[in-house]
Amino acid sequence: MKLHPQYVTDSNGRAVSVLLPMKEFKSILEELEDLEDIKLYDKAKKNDDGVRIPMDEAFRKIEAKRKQKN
């Protein structure tokens, strides 16, 4: 992914913020959500106790965790 950041600086020339085109920002958010899903999957595999739940229930739990973070 190619990014085109613009930096906002303070009066001393230090970068304090970054501006990104909305398309790039949304792409980054999607990547982060994918990584979160992978982390949850890896955690579940590591803690595998043999108990299985239906996929739709797993997705509901994942979405609930995402909403708690926001």
PDB file of N, CA, C and O in Angstrom, chain B, residues numbered from 101:
ATOM      1  N   MET B 101       0.846  -1.168   0.000  1.00  0.00           N
ATOM      2  CA  MET B 101       0.000   0.000   0.000  1.00  0.00           C
ATOM      3  C   MET B 101       0.899   1.240   0.000  1.00  0.00           C
ATOM      4  O   MET B 101       1.807   1.363   0.822  1.00  0.00           O
ATOM      5  N   LYS B 102       0.640   2.122  -0.901  1.00  0.00           N
ATOM      6  CA  LYS B 102       1.405   3.363  -0.977  1.00  0.00           C
ATOM      7  C   LYS B 102       0.626   4.450  -0.264  1.00  0.00           C
ATOM      8  O   LYS B 102      -0.550   4.678  -0.548  1.00  0.00           O
ATOM      9  N   LEU B 103       1.296   5.125   0.674  1.00  0.00           N
ATOM     10  CA  LEU B 103       0.656   6.193   1.434  1.00  0.00           C
ATOM     11  C   LEU B 103       1.194   7.547   0.998  1.00  0.00           C
ATOM     12  O   LEU B 103       2.337   7.677   0.561  1.00  0.00           O
ATOM     13  N   HIS B 104       0.335   8.547   1.129  1.00  0.00           N
ATOM     14  CA  HIS B 104       0.698   9.911   0.768  1.00  0.00           C
ATOM     15  C   HIS B 104       0.387  10.832   1.954  1.00  0.00           C
ATOM     16  O   HIS B 104      -0.547  11.632   1.897  1.00  0.00           O
ATOM     17  N   PRO B 105       1.187  10.709   3.040  1.00  0.00           N
ATOM     18  CA  PRO B 105       0.898  11.509   4.227  1.00  0.00           C
ATOM     19  C   PRO B 105       1.305  12.972   4.044  1.00  0.00           C
ATOM     20  O   PRO B 105       2.237  13.290   3.305  1.00  0.00           O
ATOM     21  N   GLN B 106       0.593  13.835   4.725  1.00  0.00           N
ATOM     22  CA  GLN B 106       0.967  15.233   4.853  1.00  0.00           C
ATOM     23  C   GLN B 106       1.137  15.478   6.344  1.00  0.00           C
ATOM     24  O   GLN B 106       0.297  15.062   7.142  1.00  0.00           O
ATOM     25  N   TYR B 107       2.208  16.144   6.721  1.00  0.00           N
ATOM     26  CA  TYR B 107       2.515  16.345   8.125  1.00  0.00           C
ATOM     27  C   TYR B 107       2.139  17.753   8.574  1.00  0.00           C
ATOM     28  O   TYR B 107       2.372  18.734   7.867  1.00  0.00           O
ATOM     29  N   VAL B 108       1.557  17.827   9.755  1.00  0.00           N
ATOM     30  CA  VAL B 108       1.255  19.102  10.387  1.00  0.00           C
ATOM     31  C   VAL B 108       2.336  19.319  11.427  1.00  0.00           C
ATOM     32  O   VAL B 108       2.602  18.441  12.248  1.00  0.00           O
ATOM     33  N   THR B 109       2.958  20.486  11.393  1.00  0.00           N
ATOM     34  CA  THR B 109       4.065  20.757  12.317  1.00  0.00           C
ATOM     35  C   THR B 109       3.702  21.882  13.280  1.00  0.00           C
ATOM     36  O   THR B 109       2.826  22.704  13.013  1.00  0.00           O
ATOM     37  N   ASP B 110       4.405  21.888  14.405  1.00  0.00           N
ATOM     38  CA  ASP B 110       4.217  22.978  15.362  1.00  0.00           C
ATOM     39  C   ASP B 110       5.136  24.138  14.975  1.00  0.00           C
ATOM     40  O   ASP B 110       5.799  24.094  13.939  1.00  0.00           O
ATOM     41  N   SER B 111       5.169  25.158  15.802  1.00  0.00           N
ATOM     42  CA  SER B 111       5.962  26.349  15.482  1.00  0.00           C
ATOM     43  C   SER B 111       7.466  26.079  15.463  1.00  0.00           C
ATOM     44  O   SER B 111       8.237  26.882  14.938  1.00  0.00           O
ATOM     45  N   ASN B 112       7.880  24.949  16.036  1.00  0.00           N
ATOM     46  CA  ASN B 112       9.303  24.573  16.025  1.00  0.00           C
ATOM     47  C   ASN B 112       9.637  23.614  14.880  1.00  0.00           C
ATOM     48  O   ASN B 112      10.773  23.156  14.762  1.00  0.00           O
ATOM     49  N   GLY B 113       8.659  23.318  14.050  1.00  0.00           N
ATOM     50  CA  GLY B 113       8.899  22.434  12.911  1.00  0.00           C
ATOM     51  C   GLY B 113       8.790  20.952  13.221  1.00  0.00           C
ATOM     52  O   GLY B 113       9.104  20.117  12.373  1.00  0.00           O
ATOM     53  N   ARG B 114       8.347  20.615  14.430  1.00  0.00           N
ATOM     54  CA  ARG B 114       8.184  19.204  14.799  1.00  0.00           C
ATOM     55  C   ARG B 114       6.834  18.699  14.320  1.00  0.00           C
ATOM     56  O   ARG B 114       5.814  19.369  14.477  1.00  0.00           O
ATOM     57  N   ALA B 115       6.840  17.509  13.735  1.00  0.00           N
ATOM     58  CA  ALA B 115       5.589  16.900  13.272  1.00  0.00           C
ATOM     59  C   ALA B 115       4.711  16.569  14.472  1.00  0.00           C
ATOM     60  O   ALA B 115       5.161  15.929  15.423  1.00  0.00           O
ATOM     61  N   VAL B 116       3.450  17.009  14.422  1.00  0.00           N
ATOM     62  CA  VAL B 116       2.520  16.748  15.525  1.00  0.00           C
ATOM     63  C   VAL B 116       1.295  15.955  15.070  1.00  0.00           C
ATOM     64  O   VAL B 116       0.604  15.354  15.893  1.00  0.00           O
ATOM     65  N   SER B 117       1.027  15.951  13.772  1.00  0.00           N
ATOM     66  CA  SER B 117      -0.130  15.222  13.234  1.00  0.00           C
ATOM     67  C   SER B 117       0.159  14.805  11.805  1.00  0.00           C
ATOM     68  O   SER B 117       1.088  15.294  11.162  1.00  0.00           O
ATOM     69  N   VAL B 118      -0.671  13.881  11.330  1.00  0.00           N
ATOM     70  CA  VAL B 118      -0.544  13.405   9.955  1.00  0.00           C
ATOM     71  C   VAL B 118      -1.915  13.458   9.301  1.00  0.00           C
ATOM     72  O   VAL B 118      -2.918  13.088   9.912  1.00  0.00           O
ATOM     73  N   LEU B 119      -1.956  13.914   8.067  1.00  0.00           N
ATOM     74  CA  LEU B 119      -3.175  13.902   7.263  1.00  0.00           C
ATOM     75  C   LEU B 119      -3.001  12.863   6.175  1.00  0.00           C
ATOM     76  O   LEU B 119      -1.958  12.792   5.526  1.00  0.00           O
ATOM     77  N   LEU B 120      -4.038  12.054   5.983  1.00  0.00           N
ATOM     78  CA  LEU B 120      -4.035  11.043   4.925  1.00  0.00           C
ATOM     79  C   LEU B 120      -5.290  11.201   4.082  1.00  0.00           C
ATOM     80  O   LEU B 120      -6.332  11.613   4.590  1.00  0.00           O
ATOM     81  N   PRO B 121      -5.198  10.878   2.803  1.00  0.00           N
ATOM     82  CA  PRO B 121      -6.429  10.821   2.009  1.00  0.00           C
ATOM     83  C   PRO B 121      -7.372   9.780   2.620  1.00  0.00           C
ATOM     84  O   PRO B 121      -6.931   8.749   3.127  1.00  0.00           O
ATOM     85  N   MET B 122      -8.670  10.066   2.564  1.00  0.00           N
ATOM     86  CA  MET B 122      -9.662   9.197   3.200  1.00  0.00           C
ATOM     87  C   MET B 122      -9.558   7.756   2.711  1.00  0.00           C
ATOM     88  O   MET B 122      -9.700   6.828   3.507  1.00  0.00           O
ATOM     89  N   LYS B 123      -9.317   7.555   1.437  1.00  0.00           N
ATOM     90  CA  LYS B 123      -9.212   6.194   0.881  1.00  0.00           C
ATOM     91  C   LYS B 123      -8.066   5.432   1.551  1.00  0.00           C
ATOM     92  O   LYS B 123      -8.215   4.253   1.874  1.00  0.00           O
ATOM     93  N   GLU B 124      -6.938   6.088   1.759  1.00  0.00           N
ATOM     94  CA  GLU B 124      -5.797   5.440   2.409  1.00  0.00           C
ATOM     95  C   GLU B 124      -6.097   5.149   3.869  1.00  0.00           C
ATOM     96  O   GLU B 124      -5.743   4.085   4.377  1.00  0.00           O
ATOM     97  N   PHE B 125      -6.753   6.093   4.553  1.00  0.00           N
ATOM     98  CA  PHE B 125      -7.117   5.903   5.952  1.00  0.00           C
ATOM     99  C   PHE B 125      -8.056   4.703   6.111  1.00  0.00           C
ATOM    100  O   PHE B 125      -7.863   3.874   7.001  1.00  0.00           O
ATOM    101  N   LYS B 126      -9.074   4.615   5.243  1.00  0.00           N
ATOM    102  CA  LYS B 126     -10.010   3.488   5.315  1.00  0.00           C
ATOM    103  C   LYS B 126      -9.312   2.170   5.024  1.00  0.00           C
ATOM    104  O   LYS B 126      -9.641   1.145   5.623  1.00  0.00           O
ATOM    105  N   SER B 127      -8.362   2.189   4.121  1.00  0.00           N
ATOM    106  CA  SER B 127      -7.599   0.982   3.807  1.00  0.00           C
ATOM    107  C   SER B 127      -6.788   0.523   5.016  1.00  0.00           C
ATOM    108  O   SER B 127      -6.707  -0.673   5.300  1.00  0.00           O
ATOM    109  N   ILE B 128      -6.197   1.468   5.718  1.00  0.00           N
ATOM    110  CA  ILE B 128      -5.441   1.139   6.937  1.00  0.00           C
ATOM    111  C   ILE B 128      -6.375   0.547   7.989  1.00  0.00           C
ATOM    112  O   ILE B 128      -6.026  -0.438   8.639  1.00  0.00           O
ATOM    113  N   LEU B 129      -7.558   1.136   8.162  1.00  0.00           N
ATOM    114  CA  LEU B 129      -8.524   0.603   9.139  1.00  0.00           C
ATOM    115  C   LEU B 129      -8.923  -0.826   8.802  1.00  0.00           C
ATOM    116  O   LEU B 129      -9.031  -1.667   9.694  1.00  0.00           O
ATOM    117  N   GLU B 130      -9.141  -1.106   7.527  1.00  0.00           N
ATOM    118  CA  GLU B 130      -9.493  -2.468   7.115  1.00  0.00           C
ATOM    119  C   GLU B 130      -8.366  -3.439   7.435  1.00  0.00           C
ATOM    120  O   GLU B 130      -8.612  -4.548   7.909  1.00  0.00           O
ATOM    121  N   GLU B 131      -7.137  -3.025   7.178  1.00  0.00           N
ATOM    122  CA  GLU B 131      -5.990  -3.876   7.487  1.00  0.00           C
ATOM    123  C   GLU B 131      -5.904  -4.151   8.986  1.00  0.00           C
ATOM    124  O   GLU B 131      -5.624  -5.275   9.401  1.00  0.00           O
ATOM    125  N   LEU B 132      -6.144  -3.133   9.786  1.00  0.00           N
ATOM    126  CA  LEU B 132      -6.107  -3.313  11.242  1.00  0.00           C
ATOM    127  C   LEU B 132      -7.191  -4.274  11.715  1.00  0.00           C
ATOM    128  O   LEU B 132      -6.953  -5.092  12.605  1.00  0.00           O
ATOM    129  N   GLU B 133      -8.385  -4.178  11.120  1.00  0.00           N
ATOM    130  CA  GLU B 133      -9.460  -5.105  11.487  1.00  0.00           C
ATOM    131  C   GLU B 133      -9.090  -6.534  11.105  1.00  0.00           C
ATOM    132  O   GLU B 133      -9.370  -7.469  11.856  1.00  0.00           O
ATOM    133  N   ASP B 134      -8.467  -6.708   9.950  1.00  0.00           N
ATOM    134  CA  ASP B 134      -8.020  -8.041   9.537  1.00  0.00           C
ATOM    135  C   ASP B 134      -6.981  -8.587  10.519  1.00  0.00           C
ATOM    136  O   ASP B 134      -7.029  -9.759  10.894  1.00  0.00           O
ATOM    137  N   LEU B 135      -6.057  -7.743  10.926  1.00  0.00           N
ATOM    138  CA  LEU B 135      -5.041  -8.173  11.889  1.00  0.00           C
ATOM    139  C   LEU B 135      -5.661  -8.552  13.229  1.00  0.00           C
ATOM    140  O   LEU B 135      -5.232  -9.510  13.871  1.00  0.00           O
ATOM    141  N   GLU B 136      -6.674  -7.794  13.648  1.00  0.00           N
ATOM    142  CA  GLU B 136      -7.367  -8.119  14.901  1.00  0.00           C
ATOM    143  C   GLU B 136      -8.032  -9.485  14.802  1.00  0.00           C
ATOM    144  O   GLU B 136      -7.990 -10.267  15.751  1.00  0.00           O
ATOM    145  N   ASP B 137      -8.644  -9.777  13.655  1.00  0.00           N
ATOM    146  CA  ASP B 137      -9.260 -11.089  13.445  1.00  0.00           C
ATOM    147  C   ASP B 137      -8.215 -12.199  13.526  1.00  0.00           C
ATOM    148  O   ASP B 137      -8.462 -13.246  14.126  1.00  0.00           O
ATOM    149  N   ILE B 138      -7.069 -11.974  12.932  1.00  0.00           N
ATOM    150  CA  ILE B 138      -5.988 -12.969  12.968  1.00  0.00           C
ATOM    151  C   ILE B 138      -5.512 -13.175  14.400  1.00  0.00           C
ATOM    152  O   ILE B 138      -5.282 -14.309  14.819  1.00  0.00           O
ATOM    153  N   LYS B 139      -5.361 -12.084  15.156  1.00  0.00           N
ATOM    154  CA  LYS B 139      -4.939 -12.205  16.555  1.00  0.00           C
ATOM    155  C   LYS B 139      -5.946 -13.001  17.365  1.00  0.00           C
ATOM    156  O   LYS B 139      -5.570 -13.848  18.175  1.00  0.00           O
ATOM    157  N   LEU B 140      -7.241 -12.727  17.145  1.00  0.00           N
ATOM    158  CA  LEU B 140      -8.274 -13.473  17.869  1.00  0.00           C
ATOM    159  C   LEU B 140      -8.248 -14.951  17.495  1.00  0.00           C
ATOM    160  O   LEU B 140      -8.417 -15.816  18.354  1.00  0.00           O
ATOM    161  N   TYR B 141      -8.039 -15.232  16.228  1.00  0.00           N
ATOM    162  CA  TYR B 141      -7.951 -16.625  15.772  1.00  0.00           C
ATOM    163  C   TYR B 141      -6.757 -17.319  16.417  1.00  0.00           C
ATOM    164  O   TYR B 141      -6.880 -18.430  16.933  1.00  0.00           O
ATOM    165  N   ASP B 142      -5.605 -16.658  16.384  1.00  0.00           N
ATOM    166  CA  ASP B 142      -4.404 -17.244  16.985  1.00  0.00           C
ATOM    167  C   ASP B 142      -4.588 -17.488  18.477  1.00  0.00           C
ATOM    168  O   ASP B 142      -4.154 -18.514  19.002  1.00  0.00           O
ATOM    169  N   LYS B 143      -5.232 -16.544  19.156  1.00  0.00           N
ATOM    170  CA  LYS B 143      -5.489 -16.703  20.588  1.00  0.00           C
ATOM    171  C   LYS B 143      -6.406 -17.895  20.840  1.00  0.00           C
ATOM    172  O   LYS B 143      -6.179 -18.683  21.758  1.00  0.00           O
ATOM    173  N   ALA B 144      -7.436 -18.016  20.022  1.00  0.00           N
ATOM    174  CA  ALA B 144      -8.369 -19.135  20.174  1.00  0.00           C
ATOM    175  C   ALA B 144      -7.671 -20.465  19.939  1.00  0.00           C
ATOM    176  O   ALA B 144      -7.919 -21.431  20.661  1.00  0.00           O
ATOM    177  N   LYS B 145      -6.803 -20.525  18.939  1.00  0.00           N
ATOM    178  CA  LYS B 145      -6.076 -21.772  18.653  1.00  0.00           C
ATOM    179  C   LYS B 145      -5.131 -22.114  19.797  1.00  0.00           C
ATOM    180  O   LYS B 145      -4.975 -23.282  20.153  1.00  0.00           O
ATOM    181  N   LYS B 146      -4.499 -21.090  20.373  1.00  0.00           N
ATOM    182  CA  LYS B 146      -3.556 -21.311  21.473  1.00  0.00           C
ATOM    183  C   LYS B 146      -4.278 -21.850  22.708  1.00  0.00           C
ATOM    184  O   LYS B 146      -3.743 -22.691  23.431  1.00  0.00           O
ATOM    185  N   ASN B 147      -5.482 -21.367  22.940  1.00  0.00           N
ATOM    186  CA  ASN B 147      -6.256 -21.754  24.119  1.00  0.00           C
ATOM    187  C   ASN B 147      -7.270 -22.847  23.795  1.00  0.00           C
ATOM    188  O   ASN B 147      -8.284 -22.977  24.482  1.00  0.00           O
ATOM    189  N   ASP B 148      -7.006 -23.617  22.770  1.00  0.00           N
ATOM    190  CA  ASP B 148      -7.945 -24.653  22.323  1.00  0.00           C
ATOM    191  C   ASP B 148      -8.160 -25.688  23.424  1.00  0.00           C
ATOM    192  O   ASP B 148      -7.252 -26.434  23.789  1.00  0.00           O
ATOM    193  N   ASP B 149      -9.380 -25.710  23.938  1.00  0.00           N
ATOM    194  CA  ASP B 149      -9.730 -26.686  24.975  1.00  0.00           C
ATOM    195  C   ASP B 149     -10.660 -27.762  24.422  1.00  0.00           C
ATOM    196  O   ASP B 149     -11.230 -28.551  25.175  1.00  0.00           O
ATOM    197  N   GLY B 150     -10.806 -27.784  23.093  1.00  0.00           N
ATOM    198  CA  GLY B 150     -11.658 -28.776  22.465  1.00  0.00           C
ATOM    199  C   GLY B 150     -13.101 -28.367  22.348  1.00  0.00           C
ATOM    200  O   GLY B 150     -13.888 -29.058  21.701  1.00  0.00           O
ATOM    201  N   VAL B 151     -13.479 -27.234  22.972  1.00  0.00           N
ATOM    202  CA  VAL B 151     -14.858 -26.757  22.913  1.00  0.00           C
ATOM    203  C   VAL B 151     -15.044 -25.985  21.612  1.00  0.00           C
ATOM    204  O   VAL B 151     -14.243 -25.111  21.281  1.00  0.00           O
ATOM    205  N   ARG B 152     -16.085 -26.306  20.890  1.00  0.00           N
ATOM    206  CA  ARG B 152     -16.373 -25.655  19.619  1.00  0.00           C
ATOM    207  C   ARG B 152     -17.676 -24.876  19.726  1.00  0.00           C
ATOM    208  O   ARG B 152     -18.613 -25.294  20.407  1.00  0.00           O
ATOM    209  N   ILE B 153     -17.718 -23.745  19.047  1.00  0.00           N
ATOM    210  CA  ILE B 153     -18.949 -22.968  18.992  1.00  0.00           C
ATOM    211  C   ILE B 153     -19.295 -22.733  17.518  1.00  0.00           C
ATOM    212  O   ILE B 153     -18.409 -22.745  16.664  1.00  0.00           O
ATOM    213  N   PRO B 154     -20.563 -22.523  17.222  1.00  0.00           N
ATOM    214  CA  PRO B 154     -20.958 -22.265  15.839  1.00  0.00           C
ATOM    215  C   PRO B 154     -20.318 -20.977  15.317  1.00  0.00           C
ATOM    216  O   PRO B 154     -20.072 -20.040  16.076  1.00  0.00           O
ATOM    217  N   MET B 155     -20.052 -20.946  14.008  1.00  0.00           N
ATOM    218  CA  MET B 155     -19.368 -19.811  13.400  1.00  0.00           C
ATOM    219  C   MET B 155     -20.133 -18.509  13.602  1.00  0.00           C
ATOM    220  O   MET B 155     -19.521 -17.478  13.881  1.00  0.00           O
ATOM    221  N   ASP B 156     -21.464 -18.533  13.467  1.00  0.00           N
ATOM    222  CA  ASP B 156     -22.226 -17.291  13.626  1.00  0.00           C
ATOM    223  C   ASP B 156     -22.112 -16.742  15.042  1.00  0.00           C
ATOM    224  O   ASP B 156     -22.105 -15.527  15.240  1.00  0.00           O
ATOM    225  N   GLU B 157     -22.023 -17.626  16.020  1.00  0.00           N
ATOM    226  CA  GLU B 157     -21.828 -17.181  17.404  1.00  0.00           C
ATOM    227  C   GLU B 157     -20.437 -16.575  17.577  1.00  0.00           C
ATOM    228  O   GLU B 157     -20.276 -15.570  18.270  1.00  0.00           O
ATOM    229  N   ALA B 158     -19.437 -17.184  16.948  1.00  0.00           N
ATOM    230  CA  ALA B 158     -18.076 -16.646  17.015  1.00  0.00           C
ATOM    231  C   ALA B 158     -18.022 -15.248  16.414  1.00  0.00           C
ATOM    232  O   ALA B 158     -17.391 -14.354  16.979  1.00  0.00           O
ATOM    233  N   PHE B 159     -18.678 -15.050  15.271  1.00  0.00           N
ATOM    234  CA  PHE B 159     -18.694 -13.727  14.641  1.00  0.00           C
ATOM    235  C   PHE B 159     -19.407 -12.711  15.518  1.00  0.00           C
ATOM    236  O   PHE B 159     -18.980 -11.559  15.598  1.00  0.00           O
ATOM    237  N   ARG B 160     -20.485 -13.116  16.176  1.00  0.00           N
ATOM    238  CA  ARG B 160     -21.181 -12.197  17.085  1.00  0.00           C
ATOM    239  C   ARG B 160     -20.256 -11.771  18.216  1.00  0.00           C
ATOM    240  O   ARG B 160     -20.239 -10.600  18.596  1.00  0.00           O
ATOM    241  N   LYS B 161     -19.485 -12.713  18.758  1.00  0.00           N
ATOM    242  CA  LYS B 161     -18.559 -12.382  19.844  1.00  0.00           C
ATOM    243  C   LYS B 161     -17.456 -11.443  19.364  1.00  0.00           C
ATOM    244  O   LYS B 161     -17.073 -10.512  20.072  1.00  0.00           O
ATOM    245  N   ILE B 162     -16.954 -11.691  18.172  1.00  0.00           N
ATOM    246  CA  ILE B 162     -15.902 -10.833  17.615  1.00  0.00           C
ATOM    247  C   ILE B 162     -16.438  -9.416  17.419  1.00  0.00           C
ATOM    248  O   ILE B 162     -15.774  -8.446  17.785  1.00  0.00           O
ATOM    249  N   GLU B 163     -17.620  -9.293  16.850  1.00  0.00           N
ATOM    250  CA  GLU B 163     -18.213  -7.973  16.635  1.00  0.00           C
ATOM    251  C   GLU B 163     -18.480  -7.270  17.962  1.00  0.00           C
ATOM    252  O   GLU B 163     -18.290  -6.058  18.065  1.00  0.00           O
ATOM    253  N   ALA B 164     -18.911  -8.002  18.964  1.00  0.00           N
ATOM    254  CA  ALA B 164     -19.165  -7.408  20.277  1.00  0.00           C
ATOM    255  C   ALA B 164     -17.872  -6.855  20.862  1.00  0.00           C
ATOM    256  O   ALA B 164     -17.871  -5.773  21.451  1.00  0.00           O
ATOM    257  N   LYS B 165     -16.771  -7.585  20.706  1.00  0.00           N
ATOM    258  CA  LYS B 165     -15.480  -7.110  21.210  1.00  0.00           C
ATOM    259  C   LYS B 165     -15.042  -5.857  20.467  1.00  0.00           C
ATOM    260  O   LYS B 165     -14.502  -4.930  21.072  1.00  0.00           O
ATOM    261  N   ARG B 166     -15.270  -5.826  19.165  1.00  0.00           N
ATOM    262  CA  ARG B 166     -14.912  -4.628  18.384  1.00  0.00           C
ATOM    263  C   ARG B 166     -15.695  -3.410  18.858  1.00  0.00           C
ATOM    264  O   ARG B 166     -15.141  -2.318  18.978  1.00  0.00           O
ATOM    265  N   LYS B 167     -16.994  -3.601  19.130  1.00  0.00           N
ATOM    266  CA  LYS B 167     -17.826  -2.489  19.572  1.00  0.00           C
ATOM    267  C   LYS B 167     -17.399  -1.984  20.945  1.00  0.00           C
ATOM    268  O   LYS B 167     -17.481  -0.787  21.223  1.00  0.00           O
ATOM    269  N   GLN B 168     -16.940  -2.902  21.810  1.00  0.00           N
ATOM    270  CA  GLN B 168     -16.473  -2.503  23.130  1.00  0.00           C
ATOM    271  C   GLN B 168     -15.243  -1.607  23.034  1.00  0.00           C
ATOM    272  O   GLN B 168     -15.074  -0.691  23.839  1.00  0.00           O
ATOM    273  N   LYS B 169     -14.393  -1.869  22.059  1.00  0.00           N
ATOM    274  CA  LYS B 169     -13.172  -1.074  21.880  1.00  0.00           C
ATOM    275  C   LYS B 169     -13.464   0.314  21.364  1.00  0.00           C
ATOM    276  O   LYS B 169     -12.706   1.251  21.614  1.00  0.00           O
ATOM    277  N   ASN B 170     -14.581   0.450  20.632  1.00  0.00           N
ATOM    278  CA  ASN B 170     -14.943   1.761  20.062  1.00  0.00           C
ATOM    279  C   ASN B 170     -15.785   2.485  21.045  1.00  0.00           C
ATOM    280  O   ASN B 170     -16.208   3.611  20.784  1.00  0.00           O
TER     281      ASN B 170
END
